[in-house]
């Protein structure tokens, strides 16, 4: 049994494979001014988690506790927090990338990172949504400003970000084209995708044209090639924040826009996501749930690249 001053967390001392993850006892955080302490009930596992686990990424060398998705219950509030009170159910994304740490029993974060959890979903659903939903919402709505009737191409449309992006685009009235392996096309159609492309058999550049918005979830050469399917004035929004300047130069040459972005915490974004959930227009597909102690198994499954939807750690 934990003492009141400690908590369980999934940490690592070295970079490496899933086997470096281990459950440890660490000091329980205390909320500062404008922060809330949240008892974590569920927390999504995203590709950024296993990429940071293996390579350090923005976080450098361990030790660190991963996790940006949170669904849980407010345990305590810091000075100045007016939005929430202890006992409130909340969900949100910790500030990316340096606010990590949700793969633990408790986490502190600015109150602005959270919104009230919709009552129509449980903590597993809510814990799966924040990072992927904010990424898709910030890319498609805040950056691309998609409008009814526009043609939107979503790469890796069955993945974590992709399957949520499909629903957000459909909620905005867009015509959605999605790429995925053939075995996932039925899943895409259930989400509302209007046109599917098997990226293993078909070159998307030859298959589609006159696209208004491309959501690029893959980066690299895919970003550059996506520019070629746009109508004049269209935009490719890449959620991979680094890459060659050729992306911008080619966009200028073609008379289109190229944007790279990095998701960040947002109360207004989480409220918009909650409204979509409450309206029945957005739901995460859960590819698997794991007790927090089995975080390594979640990473192993995620790294296969064969899952549709989201993996979630459940805190007992």
C-alpha positions, -999 to 999 in steps of 0.1 A, spaced: 0 0 0 14 34 -10 20 61 16 2 94 11 35 109 -2 44 84 -28 28 69 -59 35 42 -86 48 53 -119 62 36 -151 97 48 -155 129 39 -173 166 44 -165 180 39 -200 168 42 -235 159 10 -253 131 -15 -260 99 -21 -241 118 -41 -215 134 -10 -200 100 1 -186 95 -7 -150 71 2 -122 87 23 -95 77 43 -64 82 80 -67 72 111 -48 36 122 -53 35 157 -68 19 187 -52 -1 212 -74 13 247 -77 -6 278 -84 -30 273 -113 -24 236 -113 -45 206 -105 -35 172 -90 -53 145 -110 -56 109 -99 -51 91 -132 -77 65 -141 -66 59 -177 -39 72 -200 -34 65 -237 -2 51 -251 8 69 -283 36 64 -309 54 94 -293 57 73 -261 76 44 -277 97 68 -298 108 87 -267 113 55 -248 137 42 -275 154 74 -286 149 101 -260 135 126 -285 127 159 -270 132 145 -235 168 135 -238 183 110 -214 162 92 -188 150 87 -161 116 100 -171 79 90 -169 62 90 -202 25 97 -210 6 128 -222 -30 116 -222 -50 118 -190 -84 109 -178 -90 110 -141 -104 127 -110 -92 160 -95 -76 152 -62 -65 187 -52 -62 222 -67 -35 248 -64 -40 284 -56 -61 303 -81 -78 273 -98 -114 283 -104 -124 259 -132 -122 226 -112 -127 213 -77 -117 180 -60 -139 152 -72 -144 166 -108 -138 141 -136 -115 156 -162 -96 147 -193 -69 164 -212 -34 164 -226 -3 174 -207 17 201 -224 36 186 -252 64 176 -251 78 187 -217 47 181 -196 49 143 -198 43 120 -169 7 106 -170 18 70 -169 15 72 -131 -11 72 -103 -11 110 -101 0 139 -122 0 177 -118 -6 200 -147 -20 235 -154 -58 235 -151 -60 249 -186 -48 215 -200 -81 199 -189 -118 199 -196 -146 182 -178 -149 146 -190 -180 139 -209 -204 118 -189 -213 97 -219 -179 80 -220 -159 62 -194 -123 69 -184 -108 44 -209 -125 62 -238 -116 96 -223 -80 85 -217 -76 75 -253 -87 108 -268 -67 138 -258 -34 137 -277 -48 123 -309 -79 145 -308 -61 177 -301 -36 169 -329 -63 163 -354 -84 192 -342 -55 217 -343 -44 205 -377 -78 203 -394 -98 230 -377 -75 255 -363 -48 253 -390 -65 242 -422 -100 256 -413 -117 228 -432 -152 237 -446 -182 217 -456 -178 199 -489 -140 202 -490 -119 172 -500 -97 160 -472 -70 133 -475 -60 117 -443 -29 95 -443 -28 64 -420 -65 70 -415 -69 38 -393 -42 49 -368 -46 68 -336 -46 103 -350 -61 92 -383 -92 75 -371 -101 105 -349 -92 130 -377 -117 112 -400 -145 118 -375 -136 154 -369 -134 160 -407 -168 143 -412 -183 164 -384 -172 195 -403 -190 182 -434 -159 173 -454 -155 146 -481 -129 123 -466 -103 101 -485 -83 78 -462 -52 57 -468 -47 24 -450 -39 -12 -458 -68 -31 -475 -76 -51 -444 -86 -18 -426 -109 -4 -453 -141 -18 -437 -131 0 -405 -125 32 -424 -159 30 -440 -176 24 -406 -159 57 -395 -175 75 -425 -146 76 -450 -160 83 -484 -130 69 -505 -103 45 -494 -69 39 -509 -47 9 -502 -13 25 -500 4 -9 -506 -12 -13 -540 -19 22 -551 1 54 -554 -21 80 -537 -6 107 -560 -21 90 -590 -54 80 -573 -65 115 -560 -64 151 -572 -80 184 -564 -77 179 -526 -82 209 -503 -65 196 -472 -40 168 -466 -33 156 -430 2 141 -432 8 118 -403 39 101 -418 64 128 -426 95 124 -448 89 120 -485 51 116 -479 49 153 -469 65 164 -502 45 140 -524 12 151 -507 17 186 -521 11 172 -556 -25 162 -549 -36 196 -538 -58 221 -557 -43 256 -560 -44 272 -526 -47 239 -508 -27 229 -477 -7 200 -464 -6 200 -426 22 177 -413 21 167 -377 58 157 -380 75 190 -369 109 185 -385 121 178 -420 136 191 -452 130 227 -464 121 212 -497 86 208 -483 81 246 -481 100 254 -513 79 229 -534 47 242 -519 56 278 -529 65 266 -564 31 248 -567 10 276 -553 -1 257 -522 6 259 -485 28 236 -464 26 237 -426 44 217 -399 29 217 -364 33 203 -330 3 196 -308 0 215 -275 -23 215 -245 -55 235 -249 -86 239 -227 -106 253 -256 -96 224 -278 -105 199 -252 -139 216 -247 -145 214 -285 -136 177 -284 -159 171 -254 -187 187 -274 -181 164 -303 -181 134 -280 -214 145 -263 -230 150 -297 -221 114 -307 -197 125 -335 -164 114 -319 -154 82 -303 -120 64 -299 -116 29 -311 -98 10 -284 -73 -15 -298 -63 -28 -263 -62 -20 -226 -34 -29 -202 -29 -26 -165 -2 1 -159 23 -25 -148 20 -41 -183 31 -9 -200 58 -28 -218 32 -51 -234 13 -20 -247 45 -7 -262 53 -40 -279 18 -42 -295 19 -6 -306 53 -9 -322 39 -37 -345 21 -10 -364 -8 -33 -369 -34 -19 -345 -64 2 -354 -73 29 -329 -57 34 -295 -40 16 -267 -47 26 -231 -31 20 -197 -56 15 -169 -45 26 -134 -59 4 -107 
